[in-house]
């Protein structure tokens, strides 16, 4: 059963790496926001899968912290980093 969890962890890690490559290729603000949210949710899933595979009891707590930090990062990016309509002249950034 551990092989199934480890292969799922490898697939999640591959997803994070592909998302990172996409961020380096396209440097838009929306891409950065979506990548940050992807890294947070996939990182939480990766921690949960690895905790189950390795038998760690605190994996759910660590995954919850990752998910909360990703949500806070997404909100902070929108509040502080997204330009207002006055700055963009009514066009999408």
N, C-alpha and C positions, 0 to 999 in steps of 0.2 A: 504494500500500500504506500510505503514511503516513496517508491519510484514514481507513482502517479503524482504525488504532491511535489516531488522535485521537478518532474517534467512540467507541471503547471507553473511552478516558480520560474523555471527557465523561460517559458512562454511569456510570462509577465515581465521578466527582465528584458526580453527581446522587444516587447512592446514599448518599454521605457526607452530603450536605445533607439528604436525607430522614431519615436516622438522627439527625442533629442536631436536626431539628424534632421528632422523636419524643421525644428526651430532654427537650427543653424543655416538651413537653406532659405527659409522665408522669415525675414526679420520684421514682421508686422506686429502691431500691438495686440490685435485679436489673436494671432497665432501664439504669442507669448502667454496670453491669459489662458487659452485653451490648453497649452502645454503644461502650465503650472497646475491646472486642475487635473489634467491627466496624470501627472507625476504624483500628485497627492493621493488620488483614488487608487491608482495602480500600485503605488508604494504601500498603501494600507492593505490592499489585497495580497501583495507579496509578503508582507510581514505575517498576515494571518495564515497563509499557506505554509510558510517556513516554520511558523510556531507549531502548527499541527504536525508537520513532518518531523520536527526535532523534539516534539513533546514539551515545549516551553509553555508554562502556565500563564505568563504575563504577555503573551503575544496579542491578545485582544486589547489590552490596555495601551500597548504601544501603537497598534493600528488605529485606535480611537484618537490618540494624540496626533498622528499623522493626518487623519481625515479632518480633524478640527483645524489644524494649522493650514491645510490646503484651503479650507473654506475661508478662513481669515485672510489668507493671502489673496484669494480671488476678490473678496470684498475690498480689501485695501488697494488692490490694483485698479479696480473700477472707480473707487472714490478719489484716489490720488493721481493715477496715471492716465486715465481716459480723458481726452480733451472734451470740453463742453462745446455746445453748438455755436457759441459766440467765437470760440477760437478757431473752429473749422469752417465757419461760414455756412453752416447748414448742410455740409457734405459729410459722408461717412469717412472716418479716418483711415 
